[in-house]
Amino acid sequence: RKTGDKARLVSPQFNGTASTNCFTFWYHMYGTSIGTLNLYQKVGRTETLIWTQSGNKGNSWFSGQVAVGNVANYWVNIT
């Protein structure tokens, strides 16, 4: 890959529910030009930023979690 390239991971569709769920993930952000990791919740055509982290975090893996949910079906997109 080259500088400026972006990766995008899209979750399977989650069924809508009245309750809130927890989306848990692991991330590794190492290097001087690592950039930004964003998580979005997508409902229909609308994406809402729900978590972000930028810059070098060291040569370690970190656990992240964020509340997600909607009465409509939704996806979690990671870029």
Secondary structure as GFF3:
##gff-version 3
##sequence-region A 1 79
A	DSSP	beta_strand	9	10	.	.	.	ID=ss1
A	DSSP	beta_strand	21	28	.	.	.	ID=ss2
A	DSSP	beta_strand	36	43	.	.	.	ID=ss3
A	DSSP	beta_strand	46	54	.	.	.	ID=ss4
A	DSSP	beta_strand	61	68	.	.	.	ID=ss5
A	DSSP	beta_strand	75	78	.	.	.	ID=ss6
###
